[in-house]
Amino acid sequence: MNDLGIATVFGLVLMTCGTLFLLVAAIGLVRLRDPFQRMHSATKAGTLGTALIILGAMALGEVARPQTGLLTILFLLVTLPLGGQLLGRAAYLARTPMEGIDDDPLADEERSGLRRK
Amino acid sequence: MIGWVAWTLMALLCVALGLAAWRMLHGPTPADRFVAFDMLTAVAVAFSALTAVATGRSGFLDVALVLALVNFVATAAFALFLERRRS
């Protein structure tokens, strides 16, 4: 690896870490038990993995234009948590069953109050 | 060397793609399918970044940017659909 430069090695390591994070997110998507837990796995680990892969591609340097990569990471960091929150709220309002929670402290009136008219 | 590593990582990502697709096909509730779709798009963004590295064409990074934007719009639309749906 001595002929590769430090930035190249750094980029390759970042991309490998990102791929492993995405793999863990996908495994969580299959193994976790209710939609909210799966959402947790997909949004957190998925965002981190994708951002790491794009950072690695930027560190490799042969693919120029770091603005595009930075913009992509910025949009990912802004939009994926937002999308996760929207989806979680909608899934809760649609009465998606939650694993291990038998009596929901939020009653139906509360839920219909949250619902958009 | 770099291209070889990128192709290997893409082969690994295919496993993630398959797992997310399995959840999308088997998900008991619509929320599961939407979460799986979110994950599929994140994997697609990663795929296009890796393709940019493997082929040396920087245009694929633009594809990643557009996919990230479309992902948000799609998720918001799905959430609105799920919220308004009669359950």
Backbone of each chain as ProteinMPNN parsed JSONL, in Angstrom:
{"seq_chain_A": "MNDLGIATVFGLVLMTCGTLFLLVAAIGLVRLRDPFQRMHSATKAGTLGTALIILGAMALGEVARPQTGLLTILFLLVTLPLGGQLLGRAAYLARTPMEGIDDDPLADEERSGLRRK", "coords_chain_A": {"N_chain_A": [[0.83, -1.196, 0.0], [2.185, 1.124, -0.125], [2.498, 2.615, -2.341], [0.261, 4.009, -2.669], [-0.669, 6.696, -1.633], [-1.659, 8.781, 1.16], [-4.151, 9.978, 1.252], [-5.648, 8.481, -0.501], [-5.738, 5.962, 0.731], [-7.102, 6.717, 3.02], [-9.563, 7.522, 1.899], [-10.443, 5.067, 0.834], [-10.742, 3.574, 3.177], [-12.765, 5.045, 4.44], [-14.876, 4.633, 2.618], [-15.209, 1.871, 2.835], [-16.016, 1.673, 5.527], [-18.45, 3.062, 5.336], [-19.91, 1.363, 3.659], [-20.099, -0.877, 5.321], [-21.661, 0.201, 7.373], [-24.044, 0.654, 5.971], [-24.719, -1.966, 5.38], [-25.175, -2.948, 7.977], [-27.381, -1.389, 8.604], [-29.235, -2.419, 6.786], [-29.435, -5.047, 7.675], [-30.536, -4.558, 10.18], [-32.963, -3.578, 9.324], [-34.199, -5.889, 8.496], [-34.148, -7.531, 10.772], [-35.155, -6.203, 13.086], [-38.155, -5.488, 15.086], [-40.552, -3.944, 14.903], [-42.189, -1.347, 12.9], [-41.236, 1.153, 13.788], [-38.83, 0.679, 15.115], [-37.431, -0.311, 12.934], [-37.344, 1.937, 11.356], [-35.67, 3.549, 12.86], [-33.243, 2.136, 12.574], [-32.885, 2.313, 9.765], [-32.808, 5.101, 9.183], [-30.798, 6.289, 10.844], [-28.318, 4.692, 10.754], [-28.279, 4.396, 8.005], [-28.079, 7.046, 6.973], [-25.562, 7.786, 8.014], [-23.88, 5.866, 6.814], [-24.207, 6.407, 4.028], [-23.289, 9.072, 3.915], [-20.63, 8.696, 4.707], [-19.649, 7.166, 2.569], [-19.819, 8.985, 0.437], [-18.098, 10.966, 1.384], [-15.722, 9.482, 1.352], [-15.468, 9.073, -1.416], [-14.99, 11.699, -2.134], [-12.565, 12.133, -0.853], [-10.872, 10.522, -2.293], [-10.337, 11.988, -4.543], [-9.871, 11.788, -7.309], [-12.264, 11.915, -8.56], [-13.486, 14.842, -9.218], [-14.68, 18.091, -8.149], [-15.609, 18.933, -5.282], [-17.751, 20.402, -4.347], [-20.209, 19.325, -5.186], [-20.264, 16.876, -3.802], [-20.203, 17.781, -1.117], [-22.579, 19.218, -1.056], [-24.4, 17.158, -1.515], [-24.036, 15.622, 0.831], [-24.856, 17.502, 2.72], [-27.572, 17.844, 2.015], [-28.453, 15.246, 2.484], [-28.059, 15.042, 5.266], [-29.869, 16.915, 6.125], [-32.361, 16.172, 5.019], [-32.93, 13.399, 5.423], [-33.358, 12.813, 8.271], [-35.571, 14.504, 8.602], [-37.432, 13.333, 6.827], [-37.634, 10.862, 8.095], [-38.837, 11.601, 10.498], [-41.308, 12.614, 9.594], [-42.371, 10.286, 8.455], [-42.488, 8.595, 10.693], [-44.318, 9.944, 12.331], [-46.598, 9.85, 10.703], [-46.937, 7.087, 10.566], [-47.523, 6.502, 13.204], [-49.928, 7.872, 13.551], [-51.465, 6.402, 11.818], [-52.028, 4.203, 13.278], [-50.136, 2.114, 13.501], [-49.028, -0.977, 14.751], [-47.164, -1.241, 17.831], [-44.32, -2.876, 19.039], [-44.287, -4.54, 22.12], [-45.594, -2.549, 23.537], [-48.428, -2.329, 25.179], [-50.644, -0.888, 26.302], [-51.375, 2.21, 25.115], [-50.33, 5.315, 26.167], [-51.152, 7.672, 24.966], [-54.275, 8.634, 24.23], [-57.137, 7.889, 22.088], [-58.429, 10.274, 21.555], [-56.449, 12.18, 21.738], [-54.938, 11.398, 19.604], [-56.677, 11.831, 17.457], [-56.783, 14.512, 17.725], [-54.248, 15.217, 16.936], [-54.333, 14.617, 14.297], [-54.503, 15.927, 11.009], [-56.953, 18.265, 10.011]], "CA_chain_A": [[0.0, 0.0, 0.0], [3.043, 2.299, -0.01], [2.447, 3.45, -3.544], [-1.081, 4.635, -2.77], [-0.895, 7.975, -0.951], [-2.422, 8.69, 2.407], [-5.543, 10.38, 1.002], [-6.329, 7.36, -1.156], [-6.022, 4.949, 1.751], [-8.145, 7.29, 3.867], [-10.836, 7.443, 1.174], [-10.887, 3.667, 0.74], [-11.217, 3.153, 4.505], [-14.069, 5.693, 4.659], [-15.906, 3.98, 1.795], [-15.482, 0.551, 3.407], [-16.825, 1.884, 6.734], [-19.8, 3.422, 4.918], [-20.592, 0.157, 3.171], [-20.443, -1.729, 6.47], [-22.795, 0.823, 8.055], [-25.266, 0.396, 5.188], [-25.048, -3.388, 5.575], [-25.768, -3.092, 9.309], [-28.716, -0.799, 8.534], [-30.129, -3.345, 6.071], [-29.682, -6.193, 8.563], [-31.497, -4.085, 11.166], [-34.27, -3.457, 8.657], [-34.819, -7.214, 8.429], [-34.232, -8.237, 12.051], [-35.899, -5.507, 14.144], [-39.448, -6.138, 15.16], [-41.712, -3.172, 14.481], [-41.792, -0.33, 11.923], [-40.511, 2.28, 14.375], [-37.444, 0.25, 15.303], [-36.792, -0.411, 11.613], [-37.097, 3.317, 10.932], [-34.476, 3.96, 13.604], [-32.074, 1.538, 11.934], [-32.688, 2.77, 8.385], [-32.452, 6.511, 9.039], [-29.525, 6.667, 11.484], [-27.165, 4.026, 10.153], [-28.294, 4.649, 6.57], [-27.516, 8.377, 6.715], [-24.124, 7.775, 8.311], [-23.19, 5.081, 5.8], [-24.171, 7.11, 2.746], [-22.415, 10.24, 4.035], [-19.238, 8.23, 4.739], [-19.236, 6.739, 1.225], [-19.589, 10.172, -0.395], [-16.856, 11.57, 1.892], [-14.615, 8.687, 0.836], [-15.319, 9.366, -2.846], [-14.363, 13.017, -2.262], [-11.173, 12.052, -0.402], [-10.077, 9.885, -3.333], [-9.814, 13.128, -5.272], [-9.852, 11.702, -8.766], [-13.558, 12.445, -8.946], [-13.3, 16.205, -8.737], [-15.837, 18.854, -7.704], [-16.069, 18.647, -3.917], [-19.018, 21.087, -4.025], [-21.329, 18.394, -5.37], [-20.265, 15.922, -2.693], [-20.597, 18.472, 0.122], [-24.002, 19.542, -1.168], [-25.15, 15.916, -1.326], [-24.003, 15.259, 2.254], [-25.692, 18.472, 3.427], [-28.978, 17.512, 1.771], [-28.756, 13.985, 3.184], [-28.154, 15.276, 6.711], [-31.059, 17.702, 6.424], [-33.639, 15.616, 4.583], [-33.261, 12.042, 5.89], [-34.052, 12.867, 9.57], [-36.895, 15.108, 8.39], [-38.282, 12.307, 6.242], [-37.885, 9.86, 9.115], [-39.813, 12.134, 11.45], [-42.612, 12.651, 8.923], [-42.852, 8.918, 8.284], [-42.826, 8.065, 12.002], [-45.558, 10.578, 12.779], [-47.698, 9.316, 9.902], [-47.157, 5.684, 10.929], [-48.19, 6.479, 14.508], [-51.318, 8.294, 13.362], [-52.173, 5.344, 11.103], [-52.213, 3.105, 14.232], [-49.232, 0.987, 13.285], [-48.79, -1.623, 16.047], [-45.827, -1.105, 18.396], [-43.929, -4.094, 19.745], [-43.991, -4.399, 23.542], [-46.386, -1.497, 24.178], [-49.786, -2.838, 25.119], [-51.584, 0.226, 26.432], [-50.745, 3.428, 24.637], [-50.774, 6.421, 27.023], [-51.86, 8.675, 24.174], [-55.584, 8.054, 23.911], [-57.594, 8.124, 20.728], [-58.776, 11.695, 21.357], [-55.19, 12.866, 21.469], [-54.513, 11.04, 18.267], [-57.506, 12.519, 16.479], [-56.428, 15.927, 17.795], [-53.021, 15.409, 16.158], [-54.584, 14.418, 12.87], [-54.851, 17.162, 10.293], [-58.368, 18.314, 9.592]], "C_chain_A": [[0.871, 1.256, 0.0], [2.952, 3.21, -1.219], [1.146, 4.224, -3.618], [-1.235, 6.019, -2.133], [-1.883, 7.896, 0.221], [-3.899, 9.028, 2.164], [-6.323, 9.237, 0.368], [-6.708, 6.293, -0.147], [-7.16, 5.425, 2.65], [-9.514, 7.174, 3.191], [-11.356, 6.023, 1.094], [-11.428, 3.179, 2.073], [-12.59, 3.754, 4.786], [-15.166, 4.971, 3.879], [-16.24, 2.599, 2.347], [-16.351, 0.678, 4.661], [-18.269, 2.213, 6.356], [-20.583, 2.218, 4.435], [-20.998, -0.739, 4.323], [-21.625, -1.146, 7.227], [-24.101, 0.556, 7.302], [-25.702, -1.056, 5.335], [-25.727, -3.597, 6.918], [-27.192, -2.521, 9.308], [-29.684, -1.763, 7.855], [-30.435, -4.563, 6.93], [-30.693, -5.8, 9.637], [-32.89, -3.981, 10.585], [-34.974, -4.805, 8.618], [-35.077, -7.766, 9.831], [-35.078, -7.53, 13.098], [-37.391, -5.763, 13.989], [-40.658, -5.261, 14.856], [-41.272, -1.982, 13.636], [-40.995, 0.814, 12.523], [-39.062, 1.919, 14.643], [-36.709, 0.165, 13.961], [-36.46, 0.968, 11.072], [-35.826, 3.857, 11.58], [-33.219, 3.427, 12.93], [-31.814, 2.175, 10.568], [-32.244, 4.225, 8.335], [-31.093, 6.815, 9.653], [-28.347, 6.034, 10.772], [-27.112, 4.282, 8.646], [-27.702, 5.999, 6.212], [-26.008, 8.383, 6.892], [-23.355, 7.029, 7.22], [-23.09, 5.806, 4.48], [-23.228, 8.304, 2.801], [-20.953, 9.817, 4.035], [-18.765, 7.825, 3.346], [-18.959, 7.954, 0.349], [-18.332, 10.909, 0.061], [-15.638, 10.826, 1.363], [-14.365, 8.959, -0.632], [-14.675, 10.73, -3.048], [-12.89, 12.956, -1.878], [-10.294, 11.385, -1.449], [-9.56, 10.905, -4.339], [-9.836, 13.008, -6.771], [-11.208, 12.121, -9.344], [-13.627, 13.856, -8.369], [-14.622, 16.794, -8.233], [-16.314, 18.474, -6.307], [-17.377, 19.352, -3.567], [-20.186, 20.126, -4.118], [-21.414, 17.415, -4.209], [-20.73, 16.571, -1.405], [-22.082, 18.786, 0.12], [-24.849, 18.298, -0.943], [-25.191, 15.529, 0.152], [-24.894, 16.192, 3.059], [-27.171, 18.133, 3.262], [-29.366, 16.232, 2.489], [-28.964, 14.243, 4.664], [-29.395, 16.069, 7.057], [-32.324, 16.899, 6.16], [-33.942, 14.243, 5.173], [-33.874, 12.036, 7.294], [-35.441, 13.478, 9.451], [-37.869, 14.074, 7.844], [-38.625, 11.231, 7.252], [-38.924, 10.325, 10.121], [-41.211, 12.159, 10.839], [-43.226, 11.256, 8.846], [-43.269, 8.323, 9.628], [-44.133, 8.635, 12.523], [-46.754, 10.001, 12.03], [-47.997, 7.876, 10.3], [-47.856, 5.595, 12.274], [-49.658, 6.858, 14.358], [-52.128, 7.23, 12.646], [-52.332, 4.097, 11.969], [-51.379, 1.875, 13.873], [-48.93, 0.34, 14.636], [-47.343, -1.46, 16.506], [-45.518, -2.324, 19.244], [-43.667, -3.779, 21.22], [-44.734, -3.288, 24.241], [-47.845, -1.905, 24.05], [-50.819, -1.729, 25.269], [-50.857, 1.525, 26.107], [-51.221, 4.602, 25.493], [-51.472, 7.53, 26.239], [-53.193, 8.078, 23.726], [-56.001, 8.418, 22.491], [-57.95, 9.577, 20.48], [-57.527, 12.487, 21.008], [-54.787, 12.637, 20.018], [-55.358, 11.762, 17.222], [-57.262, 14.023, 16.55], [-55.177, 16.217, 16.994], [-53.289, 15.373, 14.66], [-54.99, 15.715, 12.206], [-56.304, 17.133, 9.859], [-58.459, 18.503, 8.086]], "O_chain_A": [[0.339, 2.36, 0.116], [3.274, 4.397, -1.156], [0.95, 5.016, -4.539], [-2.397, 6.396, -2.287], [-2.793, 7.068, 0.252], [-4.787, 8.443, 2.785], [-7.504, 9.042, 0.655], [-7.827, 5.78, -0.149], [-8.059, 4.66, 2.998], [-10.497, 6.78, 3.82], [-12.552, 5.781, 1.26], [-12.432, 2.468, 2.123], [-13.477, 3.075, 5.303], [-16.251, 4.724, 4.405], [-17.401, 2.188, 2.338], [-17.294, -0.09, 4.853], [-19.205, 1.708, 6.976], [-21.762, 2.06, 4.751], [-22.094, -1.301, 4.326], [-22.5, -1.886, 7.678], [-25.132, 0.269, 7.911], [-26.895, -1.35, 5.405], [-26.72, -4.318, 7.015], [-28.096, -3.086, 9.924], [-30.823, -1.912, 8.296], [-31.56, -5.063, 6.922], [-31.588, -6.575, 9.975], [-33.879, -4.259, 11.263], [-36.201, -4.869, 8.696], [-36.106, -8.4, 10.063], [-35.676, -8.203, 13.938], [-37.854, -6.192, 12.932], [-41.724, -5.805, 14.568], [-40.091, -1.633, 13.648], [-40.154, 1.397, 11.838], [-38.164, 2.734, 14.431], [-35.534, 0.517, 13.858], [-35.436, 1.16, 10.416], [-35.018, 4.529, 10.938], [-32.25, 4.16, 12.735], [-30.681, 2.532, 10.246], [-31.383, 4.567, 7.525], [-30.3, 7.533, 9.044], [-27.478, 6.732, 10.248], [-26.028, 4.376, 8.071], [-26.918, 6.106, 5.269], [-25.268, 8.902, 6.057], [-22.314, 7.493, 6.756], [-22.024, 5.832, 3.865], [-22.46, 8.539, 1.868], [-20.116, 10.492, 3.436], [-17.625, 8.1, 2.972], [-17.982, 7.968, -0.401], [-17.58, 11.422, -0.768], [-14.645, 11.441, 0.973], [-13.219, 9.066, -1.067], [-13.913, 10.928, -3.994], [-12.057, 13.629, -2.485], [-9.092, 11.647, -1.497], [-8.489, 10.727, -4.921], [-9.823, 14.027, -7.463], [-11.289, 12.616, -10.469], [-13.808, 14.032, -7.164], [-15.562, 16.059, -7.931], [-17.314, 17.771, -6.163], [-18.049, 18.966, -2.611], [-21.053, 20.105, -3.244], [-22.498, 17.151, -3.689], [-21.546, 16.006, -0.677], [-22.764, 18.646, 1.135], [-25.882, 18.353, -0.274], [-26.243, 15.154, 0.671], [-25.604, 15.755, 3.965], [-27.93, 18.132, 4.231], [-30.463, 16.128, 3.038], [-29.915, 13.739, 5.261], [-29.931, 15.928, 8.156], [-33.256, 16.926, 6.963], [-35.111, 13.937, 5.407], [-34.844, 11.309, 7.508], [-36.379, 13.033, 10.113], [-38.992, 13.949, 8.332], [-39.752, 10.736, 7.284], [-39.783, 9.553, 10.546], [-42.184, 11.771, 11.486], [-44.409, 11.056, 9.124], [-44.282, 7.628, 9.709], [-44.957, 7.913, 13.085], [-47.788, 9.699, 12.626], [-49.159, 7.475, 10.368], [-48.693, 4.716, 12.478], [-50.53, 6.237, 14.966], [-53.342, 7.148, 12.832], [-52.726, 3.045, 11.466], [-51.859, 0.743, 13.935], [-48.603, 1.052, 15.586], [-46.413, -1.528, 15.703], [-46.334, -2.756, 20.059], [-42.913, -2.858, 21.535], [-44.533, -3.088, 25.438], [-48.431, -1.84, 22.969], [-51.754, -1.629, 24.474], [-49.864, 1.882, 26.741], [-52.423, 4.863, 25.539], [-52.299, 8.253, 26.795], [-53.227, 7.132, 22.939], [-55.307, 9.156, 21.791], [-57.809, 10.077, 19.364], [-57.532, 13.34, 20.12], [-54.359, 13.551, 19.313], [-54.832, 12.248, 16.221], [-57.496, 14.739, 15.576], [-55.029, 17.303, 16.434], [-52.588, 15.999, 13.865], [-55.736, 16.509, 12.779], [-56.815, 16.111, 9.401], [-59.56, 18.569, 7.538]]}, "seq_chain_B": "MIGWVAWTLMALLCVALGLAAWRMLHGPTPADRFVAFDMLTAVAVAFSALTAVATGRSGFLDVALVLALVNFVATAAFALFLERRRS", "coords_chain_B": {"N_chain_B": [[-6.53, -0.78, -8.59], [-8.074, 0.946, -6.912], [-10.462, 0.962, -8.352], [-11.05, -1.749, -8.265], [-11.509, -2.158, -5.51], [-13.774, -0.545, -5.252], [-15.635, -1.898, -6.877], [-15.843, -4.271, -5.416], [-16.982, -3.297, -3.042], [-19.414, -2.496, -4.066], [-20.513, -4.958, -4.734], [-20.874, -5.925, -2.147], [-22.766, -4.104, -1.303], [-24.916, -4.947, -2.746], [-25.967, -7.004, -1.216], [-27.096, -5.572, 0.915], [-29.011, -4.22, -0.552], [-30.609, -6.369, -1.363], [-31.592, -7.262, 1.134], [-33.09, -5.036, 1.978], [-34.962, -5.013, -0.075], [-36.247, -7.405, 0.436], [-37.547, -6.77, 2.829], [-39.222, -4.853, 1.852], [-40.917, -6.319, 0.21], [-42.057, -8.145, 2.021], [-42.992, -6.682, 4.143], [-45.218, -6.234, 6.822], [-46.899, -4.012, 7.327], [-47.901, -0.925, 5.657], [-46.152, 1.103, 6.48], [-43.742, -0.223, 6.948], [-42.977, -0.87, 4.348], [-42.557, 1.666, 3.27], [-40.436, 2.597, 4.811], [-38.527, 0.753, 4.0], [-38.307, 1.518, 1.355], [-37.156, 4.032, 1.655], [-34.668, 3.259, 2.652], [-33.752, 1.793, 0.435], [-33.361, 3.856, -1.409], [-31.33, 5.286, -0.156], [-29.287, 3.406, -0.342], [-29.075, 3.394, -3.095], [-28.048, 5.955, -3.576], [-25.527, 5.634, -2.404], [-24.565, 3.659, -4.127], [-24.359, 5.102, -6.552], [-22.378, 6.937, -5.9], [-20.232, 5.18, -5.484], [-20.07, 4.145, -8.048], [-19.213, 6.389, -9.426], [-16.612, 6.54, -8.43], [-15.568, 4.081, -9.322], [-15.734, 4.177, -12.118], [-14.631, 6.602, -12.696], [-16.026, 8.808, -13.606], [-17.287, 11.923, -12.967], [-19.873, 12.678, -13.186], [-21.643, 10.907, -12.04], [-21.807, 11.622, -9.4], [-23.505, 13.784, -9.43], [-25.825, 12.459, -10.041], [-26.161, 11.144, -7.606], [-26.724, 13.321, -5.951], [-29.187, 14.259, -6.998], [-30.763, 11.987, -6.578], [-30.812, 11.951, -3.777], [-32.317, 14.226, -3.275], [-34.777, 13.623, -4.541], [-35.512, 11.483, -3.012], [-36.253, 12.64, -0.575], [-38.566, 14.097, -1.271], [-40.215, 12.01, -2.117], [-40.457, 10.526, 0.266], [-41.797, 12.365, 1.901], [-44.199, 12.586, 0.504], [-45.178, 9.959, 0.695], [-45.514, 9.831, 3.463], [-47.53, 11.69, 3.861], [-49.571, 10.466, 2.455], [-49.892, 8.13, 4.007], [-50.792, 9.246, 6.354], [-53.228, 10.381, 5.736], [-54.741, 8.285, 4.998], [-57.492, 6.095, 5.403], [-57.714, 4.079, 8.238]], "CA_chain_B": [[-6.715, -1.067, -7.164], [-9.229, 1.693, -6.406], [-11.653, 0.458, -9.017], [-11.32, -3.096, -7.761], [-12.149, -2.015, -4.192], [-15.121, 0.009, -5.428], [-16.529, -2.953, -7.375], [-16.107, -5.197, -4.31], [-17.945, -2.669, -2.131], [-20.731, -2.526, -4.713], [-21.044, -6.315, -4.568], [-21.357, -6.008, -0.768], [-23.996, -3.312, -1.187], [-26.021, -5.724, -3.317], [-26.59, -7.732, -0.112], [-27.968, -4.608, 1.59], [-30.137, -3.982, -1.463], [-31.493, -7.529, -1.286], [-32.281, -7.291, 2.43], [-34.114, -3.986, 1.976], [-36.035, -5.443, -0.988], [-37.017, -8.443, 1.136], [-38.434, -6.099, 3.775], [-40.234, -4.135, 1.073], [-41.896, -7.293, -0.286], [-42.709, -8.889, 3.091], [-43.395, -5.827, 5.256], [-46.634, -6.434, 7.12], [-47.671, -2.771, 7.249], [-47.369, 0.007, 4.658], [-45.014, 1.864, 7.027], [-42.535, -1.019, 6.702], [-42.574, -0.748, 2.941], [-42.034, 3.004, 3.018], [-39.098, 2.65, 5.411], [-37.635, -0.018, 3.13], [-38.059, 2.336, 0.169], [-36.187, 5.039, 2.098], [-33.375, 2.58, 2.718], [-33.336, 1.463, -0.932], [-32.843, 5.053, -2.063], [-30.025, 5.59, 0.442], [-28.326, 2.481, -0.953], [-28.861, 3.825, -4.481], [-27.119, 7.094, -3.518], [-24.196, 5.072, -2.171], [-24.179, 2.975, -5.363], [-23.914, 6.034, -7.592], [-21.079, 7.478, -5.494], [-19.221, 4.153, -5.757], [-19.894, 4.048, -9.498], [-18.364, 7.521, -9.814], [-15.223, 6.174, -8.122], [-15.117, 2.928, -10.101], [-15.597, 4.514, -13.531], [-13.91, 7.853, -12.861], [-16.872, 9.861, -14.168], [-17.831, 12.684, -11.839], [-21.302, 12.893, -13.381], [-22.447, 10.048, -11.174], [-22.043, 12.313, -8.123], [-24.722, 14.571, -9.638], [-26.93, 11.501, -9.906], [-26.359, 10.926, -6.174], [-27.383, 14.513, -5.398], [-30.587, 14.278, -7.426], [-31.454, 10.892, -5.887], [-31.04, 12.347, -2.391], [-33.431, 15.192, -3.26], [-36.024, 12.926, -4.894], [-35.836, 10.635, -1.867], [-36.983, 13.404, 0.441], [-39.907, 14.404, -1.773], [-40.988, 10.761, -2.116], [-40.789, 10.161, 1.647], [-42.827, 13.289, 2.383], [-45.467, 12.241, -0.147], [-45.646, 8.713, 1.291], [-45.973, 10.108, 4.825], [-48.827, 12.37, 3.741], [-50.519, 9.424, 2.04], [-50.145, 7.242, 5.143], [-51.498, 9.979, 7.389], [-54.594, 10.679, 5.326], [-55.419, 7.064, 4.637], [-58.39, 5.513, 6.405], [-57.114, 2.853, 8.757]], "C_chain_B": [[-7.969, -0.376, -6.643], [-10.517, 1.171, -7.03], [-12.051, -0.913, -8.517], [-12.025, -3.037, -6.41], [-13.576, -1.514, -4.351], [-16.087, -1.057, -5.939], [-16.856, -3.943, -6.269], [-17.139, -4.615, -3.353], [-19.346, -2.671, -2.746], [-21.352, -3.907, -4.615], [-21.576, -6.51, -3.154], [-22.679, -5.266, -0.616], [-25.189, -4.046, -1.794], [-26.729, -6.528, -2.234], [-27.556, -6.813, 0.628], [-29.216, -4.334, 0.757], [-31.139, -5.131, -1.382], [-32.273, -7.578, 0.016], [-33.389, -6.246, 2.475], [-35.274, -4.373, 1.065], [-36.893, -6.519, -0.343], [-38.01, -7.791, 2.095], [-39.553, -5.384, 3.022], [-41.315, -5.103, 0.585], [-42.696, -7.925, 0.849], [-43.314, -8.01, 4.163], [-44.87, -5.932, 5.565], [-47.463, -5.151, 6.99], [-47.09, -1.877, 6.153], [-46.173, 0.805, 5.173], [-43.706, 1.113, 6.806], [-42.036, -0.842, 5.281], [-41.983, 0.626, 2.649], [-40.643, 3.171, 3.611], [-38.097, 1.904, 4.534], [-37.318, 0.774, 1.861], [-37.029, 3.425, 0.456], [-34.775, 4.459, 2.085], [-32.848, 2.254, 1.319], [-32.743, 2.694, -1.617], [-31.495, 5.459, -1.482], [-28.95, 4.684, -0.155], [-28.045, 2.891, -2.396], [-27.922, 5.025, -4.544], [-25.692, 6.593, -3.335], [-23.674, 4.377, -3.428], [-23.664, 3.968, -6.394], [-22.6, 6.694, -7.206], [-19.963, 6.468, -5.786], [-18.988, 3.986, -7.256], [-19.033, 5.191, -10.017], [-16.903, 7.19, -9.562], [-14.727, 5.091, -9.072], [-14.88, 3.299, -11.557], [-14.833, 5.812, -13.754], [-14.716, 8.959, -13.508], [-17.546, 10.617, -13.03], [-19.323, 12.951, -12.003], [-22.17, 12.065, -12.467], [-22.679, 10.682, -9.801], [-23.271, 13.216, -8.233], [-25.95, 13.689, -9.517], [-27.234, 11.264, -8.428], [-27.105, 12.102, -5.549], [-28.865, 14.524, -5.736], [-31.382, 13.179, -6.722], [-31.759, 11.263, -4.447], [-32.221, 13.316, -2.303], [-34.759, 14.498, -3.524], [-36.489, 12.046, -3.733], [-36.654, 11.393, -0.838], [-38.411, 13.687, -0.013], [-40.791, 13.156, -1.719], [-41.39, 10.39, -0.7], [-41.886, 11.056, 2.196], [-44.18, 12.936, 1.78], [-46.044, 10.961, 0.449], [-46.199, 8.958, 2.693], [-47.345, 10.769, 4.796], [-49.915, 11.367, 3.376], [-50.909, 8.536, 3.215], [-51.002, 7.934, 6.192], [-52.964, 10.172, 7.015], [-55.415, 9.437, 5.056], [-56.355, 6.632, 5.754], [-57.778, 4.229, 6.923], [-58.178, 2.019, 9.472]], "O_chain_B": [[-8.821, -1.006, -6.017], [-11.521, 0.964, -6.348], [-13.236, -1.211, -8.361], [-13.0, -3.751, -6.174], [-14.486, -1.993, -3.673], [-17.231, -1.12, -5.489], [-17.989, -4.413, -6.17], [-18.048, -5.311, -2.902], [-20.341, -2.828, -2.038], [-22.563, -4.037, -4.435], [-22.595, -7.172, -2.957], [-23.587, -5.712, 0.087], [-26.333, -3.805, -1.41], [-27.942, -6.725, -2.301], [-28.684, -7.2, 0.935], [-30.324, -4.23, 1.284], [-32.35, -4.914, -1.337], [-33.463, -7.892, 0.022], [-34.492, -6.522, 2.947], [-36.432, -4.102, 1.382], [-38.108, -6.555, -0.538], [-39.168, -8.2, 2.171], [-40.688, -5.318, 3.493], [-42.494, -4.75, 0.55], [-43.88, -8.216, 0.68], [-44.064, -8.497, 5.009], [-45.702, -5.744, 4.678], [-48.622, -5.212, 6.58], [-45.935, -2.041, 5.76], [-45.278, 1.148, 4.401], [-42.679, 1.724, 6.512], [-40.84, -0.685, 5.038], [-41.031, 0.748, 1.879], [-39.773, 3.799, 3.008], [-36.967, 2.354, 4.343], [-36.2, 0.712, 1.35], [-36.156, 3.711, -0.363], [-33.83, 5.069, 1.586], [-31.659, 2.414, 1.042], [-31.741, 2.591, -2.324], [-30.615, 5.919, -2.209], [-27.84, 5.132, -0.44], [-26.919, 2.757, -2.874], [-27.094, 5.117, -5.45], [-24.767, 7.05, -4.006], [-22.494, 4.485, -3.759], [-22.65, 3.715, -7.044], [-21.782, 6.987, -8.078], [-18.892, 6.836, -6.269], [-17.868, 3.72, -7.694], [-18.224, 5.006, -10.927], [-16.042, 7.517, -10.38], [-13.604, 5.165, -9.573], [-13.938, 2.803, -12.176], [-14.427, 6.1, -14.88], [-14.142, 9.964, -13.925], [-18.28, 10.035, -12.232], [-19.974, 13.403, -11.061], [-23.294, 12.452, -12.146], [-23.635, 10.328, -9.11], [-23.997, 13.4, -7.256], [-26.977, 14.095, -8.974], [-28.397, 11.19, -8.03], [-28.001, 11.915, -4.727], [-29.703, 14.769, -4.868], [-32.524, 13.394, -6.317], [-32.831, 10.938, -3.936], [-33.026, 13.24, -1.375], [-35.746, 14.742, -2.83], [-37.686, 11.882, -3.497], [-37.625, 10.868, -0.292], [-39.356, 13.537, 0.762], [-41.957, 13.225, -1.331], [-42.528, 9.984, -0.468], [-42.799, 10.584, 2.874], [-45.198, 12.983, 2.47], [-47.249, 10.872, 0.686], [-47.216, 8.38, 3.077], [-48.215, 10.45, 5.606], [-51.024, 11.407, 3.908], [-52.083, 8.223, 3.41], [-51.834, 7.301, 6.842], [-53.84, 10.131, 7.879], [-56.635, 9.51, 4.902], [-56.032, 6.792, 6.931], [-57.365, 3.376, 6.137], [-57.876, 0.941, 9.983]]}, "name": "protein", "num_of_chains": 2, "seq": "MNDLGIATVFGLVLMTCGTLFLLVAAIGLVRLRDPFQRMHSATKAGTLGTALIILGAMALGEVARPQTGLLTILFLLVTLPLGGQLLGRAAYLARTPMEGIDDDPLADEERSGLRRKMIGWVAWTLMALLCVALGLAAWRMLHGPTPADRFVAFDMLTAVAVAFSALTAVATGRSGFLDVALVLALVNFVATAAFALFLERRRS"}
